[in-house]
């Protein structure tokens, strides 16, 4: 095996390992969170679909009900993993993202909640709502758990 071929092989293996680890860490991070919905018609979403919904790129469910987003506030214990996984940033930048969306007239802002219980109550009262809570928080049977697939 030539030196160049050996370096290319090693480079490819390192890249494949990094991609596998990134995918694995994303799965582990989603494991910290539970996505819940009310009358969304969905029981699972691909990661890209979930991100499109939470970034207001998808605004209507397949059942024609409008999407309403519920997110943890920057003070909530789930704010950091939600900001990292869905928006690729920190909680303060998520707030800036939404201010810009609303200012530009692109979408309606999400509702932000300090506790999982407040977020759950909002989703329960709002058909078409989707939210993110800690996976350790019990989900009422009236809500649907939406699993996130890669």
C-alpha positions as CSV (number, residue, x, y, z in Angstrom):
1,X,0.0,0.0,0.0
2,X,1.4,3.4,-1.0
3,X,1.9,6.1,1.6
4,X,-0.7,8.3,0.0
5,X,-3.3,5.5,-0.1
6,X,-2.5,4.7,3.6
7,X,-3.1,8.4,4.6
8,X,-6.3,8.6,2.6
9,X,-7.6,5.4,4.3
10,X,-6.7,6.8,7.7
11,X,-8.3,10.1,6.9
12,X,-11.5,8.4,5.7
13,X,-11.6,6.3,8.9
14,X,-11.2,9.3,11.1
15,X,-13.9,11.2,9.2
16,X,-16.3,8.2,9.4
17,X,-15.6,8.0,13.2
18,X,-16.3,11.7,13.7
19,X,-19.6,11.4,11.8
20,X,-20.6,8.3,13.8
21,X,-19.8,10.0,17.1
22,X,-21.7,13.2,16.0
23,X,-24.7,11.1,15.1
24,X,-24.4,9.1,18.4
25,X,-24.1,12.3,20.5
26,X,-27.2,13.8,18.8
27,X,-29.1,10.6,19.6
28,X,-27.9,10.7,23.2
29,X,-28.9,14.4,23.4
30,X,-32.4,13.8,22.0
31,X,-32.6,11.1,24.7
32,X,-32.5,13.9,27.3
33,X,-35.6,15.4,25.7
34,X,-39.1,14.4,24.9
35,X,-41.0,16.1,22.1
36,X,-44.8,16.3,22.8
37,X,-47.7,17.3,20.7
38,X,-51.4,17.9,20.7
39,X,-53.5,16.9,17.7
40,X,-50.4,17.1,15.4
41,X,-51.2,13.8,13.6
42,X,-47.5,12.9,14.1
43,X,-46.0,10.2,16.2
44,X,-42.5,10.4,14.8
45,X,-40.4,12.9,12.9
46,X,-37.0,12.9,11.3
47,X,-34.5,15.2,13.0
48,X,-34.6,17.5,9.9
49,X,-38.4,17.6,10.1
50,X,-38.4,18.5,13.8
51,X,-35.8,21.2,13.2
52,X,-37.9,22.7,10.3
53,X,-41.0,22.8,12.6
54,X,-39.2,24.4,15.5
55,X,-37.5,26.9,13.2
56,X,-40.9,27.9,11.6
57,X,-40.0,26.5,8.2
58,X,-43.0,24.2,8.5
59,X,-46.1,26.0,9.8
60,X,-48.9,23.5,9.1
61,X,-49.3,19.8,10.1
62,X,-50.4,17.3,7.5
63,X,-53.8,17.4,9.1
64,X,-54.1,21.1,8.2
65,X,-53.9,22.3,11.8
66,X,-51.4,25.2,12.3
67,X,-48.2,24.5,14.2
68,X,-47.9,26.3,17.5
69,X,-44.4,26.1,19.1
70,X,-43.8,25.8,22.9
71,X,-40.2,26.1,24.0
72,X,-38.3,26.3,27.3
73,X,-37.4,29.8,28.4
74,X,-33.6,30.6,28.8
75,X,-34.1,30.0,32.5
76,X,-35.5,26.5,32.1
77,X,-33.2,23.5,32.7
78,X,-33.9,22.1,29.2
79,X,-33.0,25.4,27.4
80,X,-29.4,24.5,26.7
81,X,-30.0,21.1,25.1
82,X,-33.0,22.4,23.1
83,X,-31.0,25.4,21.8
84,X,-28.0,23.2,20.9
85,X,-30.0,20.4,19.2
86,X,-32.6,22.3,17.4
87,X,-31.0,25.7,16.7
88,X,-27.3,24.8,16.9
89,X,-26.7,27.6,19.3
90,X,-27.3,28.8,22.9
91,X,-30.5,29.9,24.6
92,X,-29.8,33.6,24.2
93,X,-29.3,33.2,20.5
94,X,-32.6,31.3,20.2
95,X,-34.4,34.4,21.6
96,X,-32.6,36.6,19.0
97,X,-33.6,34.1,16.3
98,X,-37.2,34.5,17.2
99,X,-37.1,38.3,17.6
100,X,-35.7,38.5,14.0
101,X,-38.4,36.1,12.7
102,X,-41.2,38.1,14.2
103,X,-39.6,41.5,13.3
104,X,-39.3,40.4,9.7
105,X,-42.9,39.2,9.7
106,X,-41.9,35.6,8.9
107,X,-43.7,33.9,11.8
108,X,-45.6,34.1,15.0
109,X,-43.3,33.7,18.1
110,X,-43.3,30.6,20.2
111,X,-44.5,30.6,23.7
112,X,-41.7,30.2,26.2
113,X,-42.0,28.5,29.6
114,X,-39.9,28.3,32.7
115,X,-41.1,24.8,33.7
116,X,-42.0,21.6,31.9
117,X,-45.3,21.6,33.7
118,X,-46.3,25.1,32.4
119,X,-45.2,24.0,28.9
120,X,-47.3,20.8,29.2
121,X,-50.4,22.7,30.3
122,X,-50.0,25.0,27.3
123,X,-49.6,22.2,24.8
124,X,-52.7,20.4,26.4
125,X,-54.8,23.5,25.7
126,X,-53.5,24.2,22.2
127,X,-54.4,21.9,19.3
128,X,-51.5,21.8,16.9
129,X,-49.0,22.6,19.6
130,X,-45.6,21.0,19.8
131,X,-43.1,21.4,22.7
132,X,-39.9,20.0,24.2
133,X,-39.6,18.8,27.8
134,X,-37.1,16.8,29.8
135,X,-37.3,13.1,29.2
136,X,-37.6,12.6,33.0
137,X,-40.9,14.6,33.0
138,X,-44.1,12.4,32.9
139,X,-46.2,13.0,29.8
140,X,-50.0,13.1,30.4
141,X,-51.9,10.5,28.3
142,X,-53.8,13.3,26.5
143,X,-50.6,14.3,24.7
144,X,-48.7,12.4,22.0
145,X,-45.0,11.7,22.4
146,X,-43.3,12.4,19.1
147,X,-40.2,10.3,18.6
148,X,-37.3,11.8,16.7
149,X,-35.5,9.6,14.2
150,X,-32.3,10.3,12.3
